[in-house]
Amino acid sequence: MARTHTVIASPVGDLLTVAEDGALCGLYFEGHLRGPGPEEWGTRGDADFTEVRRQLGEYFAGERTRFELPLAPQGNEFQQRVWHLLTEIPFGETRTYGDLARRLGDASLAQAVGSANARNPISVIVPCHRVVGADGALTGYAGGLERKRFLLDLEEPAERKAARLF
């Protein structure tokens, strides 16, 4: 298993991007909670991330609503199931932890869903920022609530923005 990494500049700060055998296994913010230590990054390989860099650039420019990259997040079976559900949340929409728990077949799993969501290793691309509290409030985010708000604002449909008073 060959790991490589690079750092990609973005409107939400530098993104540490990690791949293993050509599949993206991590995308972390500066100051990311539960981010990997340098010993887990692998060697520097800027050229290995051309497509990731292109698609992130398109996303932040408002030109991309879905990522098409090989992904290899590492986690247990439950986490994998939750992370897969995250990829199914459409651009510009949110879901609650309870919504995802019900999709897994058990509404009582909402806290476990929150825990798995918090450990998503591929921020932005596996859109854990699209998960909100039961009342629609922003809840914890490994990159910080300011970044979560930025990403949700970026994805908000123009007609919804225009209808807001503030």
Stockholm file with secondary structure:
# STOCKHOLM 1.0

chainA/1-166         MARTHTVIASPVGDLLTVAEDGALCGLYFEGHLRGPGPEEWGTRGDADFTEVRRQLGEYFAGERTRFELPLAPQGNEFQQRVWHLLTEIPFGETRTYGDLARRLGDASLAQAVGSANARNPISVIVPCHRVVGADGALTGYAGGLERKRFLLDLEEPAERKAARLF
#=GR chainA/1-166 SS CCEEEEEECCTTSCEEEEEETTEEEEEEETTCTTCCCGGGTCEECGGGGHHHHHHHHHHHTTCCSSCCCCBCCCCCHHHHHHHHHHHTSCTTCCEEHHHHHHHTTCGGGHHHHHHHHHTCSBTTTSCGGGEECTTSCCCCCTTCHHHHHHHHHHHSCHHHHHHCCC
#=GC SS_cons         CCEEEEEECCTTSCEEEEEETTEEEEEEETTCTTCCCGGGTCEECGGGGHHHHHHHHHHHTTCCSSCCCCBCCCCCHHHHHHHHHHHTSCTTCCEEHHHHHHHTTCGGGHHHHHHHHHTCSBTTTSCGGGEECTTSCCCCCTTCHHHHHHHHHHHSCHHHHHHCCC
//
